[in-house]
Protein backbone atom coordinates (compact mmCIF):
# COMPACT_ATOMS: atom_id res chain seq x y z
CA UNK A 1 0.00 0.00 0.00
CA UNK A 2 1.38 3.38 -0.89
CA UNK A 3 1.36 6.32 1.48
CA UNK A 4 -0.81 8.30 -0.94
CA UNK A 5 -3.52 5.66 -0.99
CA UNK A 6 -3.53 5.34 2.79
CA UNK A 7 -3.59 9.09 3.35
CA UNK A 8 -6.66 9.33 1.11
CA UNK A 9 -8.25 6.44 3.04
CA UNK A 10 -6.74 7.04 6.47
CA UNK A 11 -8.06 7.05 10.01
CA UNK A 12 -10.12 10.24 9.55
CA UNK A 13 -11.98 8.86 6.54
CA UNK A 14 -12.35 5.51 8.31
CA UNK A 15 -13.84 7.17 11.38
CA UNK A 16 -16.28 9.11 9.21
CA UNK A 17 -17.43 5.98 7.36
CA UNK A 18 -17.69 3.91 10.55
CA UNK A 19 -19.71 6.67 12.15
CA UNK A 20 -22.17 6.80 9.27
CA UNK A 21 -22.62 3.03 9.35
CA UNK A 22 -22.55 2.29 13.07
CA UNK A 23 -23.66 5.37 15.00
CA UNK A 24 -27.23 4.09 15.31
CA UNK A 25 -26.03 0.72 16.65
CA UNK A 26 -25.38 1.99 20.19
CA UNK A 27 -23.02 -0.47 21.87
CA UNK A 28 -21.45 -1.42 18.53
CA UNK A 29 -20.46 2.23 17.97
CA UNK A 30 -19.14 2.52 21.55
CA UNK A 31 -17.12 -0.68 21.02
CA UNK A 32 -15.73 0.59 17.71
CA UNK A 33 -14.66 3.94 19.14
CA UNK A 34 -12.90 2.20 22.02
CA UNK A 35 -11.19 -0.30 19.70
CA UNK A 36 -9.89 2.57 17.55
CA UNK A 37 -8.57 4.34 20.66
CA UNK A 38 -6.93 1.10 21.79
CA UNK A 39 -5.38 0.64 18.33
CA UNK A 40 -3.87 4.14 18.55
CA UNK A 41 -2.26 3.12 21.84
CA UNK A 42 -0.99 -0.12 20.31
CA UNK A 43 0.34 1.56 17.16
CA UNK A 44 3.79 1.70 18.80
CA UNK A 45 3.95 -2.08 18.25
CA UNK A 46 3.77 -1.83 14.45
CA UNK A 47 6.15 -0.30 11.90
CA UNK A 48 5.67 3.48 11.60
CA UNK A 49 4.38 3.19 8.02
CA UNK A 50 1.57 0.86 9.17
CA UNK A 51 0.22 2.91 12.08
CA UNK A 52 -2.48 4.74 10.10
CA UNK A 53 -3.48 1.43 8.50
CA UNK A 54 -3.93 -0.16 11.93
CA UNK A 55 -6.10 2.68 13.23
CA UNK A 56 -8.18 2.83 10.03
CA UNK A 57 -8.75 -0.95 10.19
CA UNK A 58 -9.80 -0.60 13.83
CA UNK A 59 -12.40 2.02 12.90
CA UNK A 60 -13.72 -0.22 10.12
CA UNK A 61 -13.42 -3.71 11.64
CA UNK A 62 -17.13 -4.03 12.53
CA UNK A 63 -18.76 -2.15 9.65
CA UNK A 64 -20.14 -5.47 8.43
CA UNK A 65 -22.73 -5.27 11.21
CA UNK A 66 -24.45 -2.30 9.56
CA UNK A 67 -27.82 -3.26 8.08
CA UNK A 68 -26.91 -1.60 4.77
CA UNK A 69 -23.71 -3.69 4.57
CA UNK A 70 -24.73 -7.09 5.97
CA UNK A 71 -25.22 -9.63 3.21
CA UNK A 72 -24.03 -13.01 4.50
CA UNK A 73 -24.54 -12.26 8.19
CA UNK A 74 -20.81 -12.82 8.79
CA UNK A 75 -19.61 -9.33 9.65
CA UNK A 76 -15.88 -9.69 8.86
CA UNK A 77 -16.65 -10.83 5.31
CA UNK A 78 -19.52 -8.39 4.78
CA UNK A 79 -17.39 -5.49 6.01
CA UNK A 80 -14.40 -6.44 3.84
CA UNK A 81 -16.56 -6.80 0.74
CA UNK A 82 -18.23 -3.44 1.33
CA UNK A 83 -14.91 -1.69 1.88
CA UNK A 84 -13.54 -3.25 -1.30
CA UNK A 85 -16.51 -1.99 -3.29
CA UNK A 86 -15.82 1.49 -1.90
CA UNK A 87 -12.19 1.34 -3.05
CA UNK A 88 -10.43 0.91 0.28
CA UNK A 89 -6.96 -0.68 -0.01
CA UNK A 90 -6.86 -4.46 -0.38
CA UNK A 91 -4.65 -4.87 2.67
CA UNK A 92 -7.10 -2.99 4.89
CA UNK A 93 -10.00 -5.07 3.53
CA UNK A 94 -8.05 -8.25 4.30
CA UNK A 95 -7.31 -7.10 7.86
CA UNK A 96 -11.03 -6.46 8.39
CA UNK A 97 -11.91 -9.83 6.85
CA UNK A 98 -9.59 -11.77 9.14
CA UNK A 99 -9.70 -9.79 12.39
CA UNK A 100 -9.91 -11.65 15.68
CA UNK A 101 -9.64 -15.16 14.30
CA UNK A 102 -12.48 -14.76 11.81
CA UNK A 103 -11.26 -17.72 9.75
CA UNK A 104 -12.01 -20.06 12.65
CA UNK A 105 -15.60 -18.84 12.70
CA UNK A 106 -15.83 -18.87 8.90
CA UNK A 107 -15.09 -22.58 8.95
CA UNK A 108 -18.08 -23.22 11.22
CA UNK A 109 -20.49 -21.03 9.25
CA UNK A 110 -19.37 -22.37 5.86
CA UNK A 111 -17.71 -19.21 4.51
CA UNK A 112 -14.02 -20.20 4.44
CA UNK A 113 -13.77 -20.11 0.66
CA UNK A 114 -15.30 -16.63 0.51
CA UNK A 115 -13.09 -15.35 3.34
CA UNK A 116 -10.00 -16.85 1.74
CA UNK A 117 -10.44 -14.45 -1.17
CA UNK A 118 -8.68 -12.05 1.22
CA UNK A 119 -5.07 -12.90 2.07
CA UNK A 120 -4.63 -13.51 5.77
CA UNK A 121 -1.88 -11.38 7.22
CA UNK A 122 0.19 -12.51 10.17
CA UNK A 123 2.38 -10.09 12.05
CA UNK A 124 2.32 -6.95 14.14
CA UNK A 125 -0.56 -5.15 12.38
CA UNK A 126 -2.95 -8.12 12.38
CA UNK A 127 -1.98 -8.90 15.97
CA UNK A 128 -2.52 -5.31 17.15
CA UNK A 129 -5.94 -5.13 15.46
CA UNK A 130 -7.04 -8.39 17.07
CA UNK A 131 -5.66 -7.38 20.47
CA UNK A 132 -7.42 -4.01 20.30
CA UNK A 133 -10.72 -5.72 19.43
CA UNK A 134 -10.34 -8.41 22.06
CA UNK A 135 -9.41 -6.05 24.92
CA UNK A 136 -12.60 -3.98 24.55
CA UNK A 137 -15.93 -5.54 25.40
CA UNK A 138 -19.21 -5.21 23.51
CA UNK A 139 -20.05 -2.00 25.40
CA UNK A 140 -16.70 -0.29 24.86
CA UNK A 141 -15.09 -1.07 28.21
CA UNK A 142 -11.45 -2.12 28.55
CA UNK A 143 -11.20 -5.82 29.51
CA UNK A 144 -8.76 -8.70 29.49
CA UNK A 145 -8.83 -11.30 26.73
CA UNK A 146 -10.32 -13.78 29.22
CA UNK A 147 -13.10 -11.37 30.16
CA UNK A 148 -13.80 -10.70 26.48
CA UNK A 149 -14.10 -14.41 25.72
CA UNK A 150 -16.59 -14.82 28.58
CA UNK A 151 -18.55 -11.81 27.26
CA UNK A 152 -18.65 -13.23 23.72
CA UNK A 153 -19.79 -16.67 24.85
CA UNK A 154 -22.46 -15.19 27.12
CA UNK A 155 -23.83 -12.94 24.36
CA UNK A 156 -23.76 -15.54 21.58
CA UNK A 157 -24.78 -18.62 23.60
CA UNK A 158 -23.58 -22.19 24.06
CA UNK A 159 -24.68 -23.40 20.62
CA UNK A 160 -23.21 -20.49 18.67
CA UNK A 161 -20.34 -20.68 16.19
CA UNK A 162 -18.26 -18.83 18.81
CA UNK A 163 -18.87 -21.63 21.31
CA UNK A 164 -18.12 -24.32 18.72
CA UNK A 165 -14.68 -22.83 17.96
CA UNK A 166 -13.84 -21.61 21.44
CA UNK A 167 -11.37 -24.47 21.96
CA UNK A 168 -9.41 -23.17 18.93
CA UNK A 169 -10.06 -19.46 19.21
CA UNK A 170 -9.05 -19.04 22.84
CA UNK A 171 -5.46 -20.32 22.36
CA UNK A 172 -5.19 -18.29 19.14
CA UNK A 173 -6.25 -15.09 20.93
CA UNK A 174 -4.02 -15.77 23.93
CA UNK A 175 -1.04 -16.25 21.60
CA UNK A 176 -1.85 -12.94 19.89
CA UNK A 177 -2.04 -11.25 23.29
CA UNK A 178 1.33 -12.65 24.30
CA UNK A 179 2.97 -11.38 21.10
CA UNK A 180 1.46 -7.89 21.42
CA UNK A 181 2.35 -7.65 25.11
CA UNK A 182 5.93 -8.72 24.28
CA UNK A 183 6.11 -5.93 21.67
CA UNK A 184 4.81 -3.44 24.23
CA UNK A 185 7.49 -4.34 26.77
N, C-alpha and C positions, 0 to 999 in steps of 0.2 A: 504494500500500500504506500502510495506516495504521500508526502506531507501535504501537498495541495489538495488531494482528495479528502484526507482526513480533516483538514482545516475547514473545508466546505461542509463536511458532515461530522463535525466535532461534538463535544459535550453540550454546547449551547443548543445546537440544532436537535440533538438527541433529547435533551430535556424538554424542549418545546414540543416535539412529536409525542414523547411519552405523556406529557401533560394533556395534550389534546385527546389521546386515546384512553388514558387511565384515570383522569381526575374525577370522574363520576363513579369510580369503583372503590371509593373509600379506603378500606384497609390496604387494598392492592397499591394504591397511589402512595399511601404512607410507607408501605414496605419498599416500594421502588425508590422513593426519595432517600430513605435511610440506606439502602444498598448503594446508591450512587455516592452518598457521603462516605460510606465505608470504603468504597473503591478508591475515592480520592485519598483517603488515609493510607491505603495499601499500595498506592501507585509507586511508592518508594521501592517496592519489591520487583518492579518490572523495568526493562530498559527505558531510558528517558523518551525515546521515540515512540514508545507504545503506551505512554501514560494517558494521552487523550483517548486513544482507542479503548483502553480499559474502562474509563469513566463513561464514554459514550455507550459501550456495550452494557454497562451496569444500568444506565438510564433505560435502555431498550430491552433488557432481558425478559421482561414479562409482558411486552406489548401484545403477544399472542392471546392474552386473556380478553382483550377488547372485543366486544360483540361484532364490530365491523371488520375485525381481522380474523377471528376464529373460523376455521373451516373444518379441520379434522378433529378439533377438540383437544389436540395435543399442543399446548401453548409454545413450547420451544420451536417446533416445526412451523406452526402458523405464524409466529413472530418473524422467524428467519425468512420465510417466503414473502411475507408482506414487505419487509425491509428490502429484500432483493428487488421486488417490483418497483419500489420507490427509488432504486439506484444507490442504496447504501453499499459500501465496499463489501466484497465477498468475504473477506476475513472477519469483519464485524458480524455479518449474517451467520457465519459458521460458529462464531463464539456464542451467539444467541441460541443457535440450534442445539449446541452441545453443552450448555451451561448446567452445572450441578448434577452431572451424571445422567443427563437426559437419555443417552443411548441405552442405559439399563432399563429405563422405563419404556422406551420405544420398542424394545424387544418384547415386553409383556403386552403392549397394546397393538402390536403388529405393524409398526411403522419404521422398522429399522432400515429397510431399503430406501424409503423416502428421506429419512434423516441422513443416511450415508451419502446423499447427494452433496452434503456439506462436509468438507474435510474436517476431521476432528483434530484440534490443536492440543498439544500437550506442552506444558511449560509455564513460565511465570504468569503470563497474561491469563490463560485459561484457569490456572490455579487461583489467582487473585479474584477473578470474577466469581468463581464458585465459592470461595471463602467469604467474600462479601455477601453473597446471597444466603449462605448457610449460617451466617452469624447475625442475621437480622430475622426476627420472627415475622409472622403473617400480619402483625399489626405495626411493624416498624420499630420494635424494641430490640436492643442489642442483646444477644443470647450466645451461649456456647453451641458448638455443633451438636452435642448431646441433647441440649434443650430443644434445638430446632428439629431434630429427628423425632423427638417425642411430640412436638407440636404438629408436625406433618402427619404422623401416624394417627394422632387424635382427630385431626380435621378430616382426613381422607378415609379413615376406618380400616378395620382389620381385613377386609376382603378387597381392598383397593390395589391397584398396580404398585403403589408405594410400599404397601405391606408385603406384597409378593416378591419385591426385589430388595427389601430391607437388608437381608443377609449379605447382599452384594454391595449395596449402596453405602451402608454404614462404613465398612472398611475403606471403600474408595474415598469417601468424604473425610474420614479421619486421616488418611494418607495425605490428602490435599492440605488439610489443616497443618499437619506436621511440616510439610514443605514450606508453606507460607510463613509459619511461625519461625522456622529456621532462617528464612530470608529476612525476616524482621529483626532477628537478633544479631 
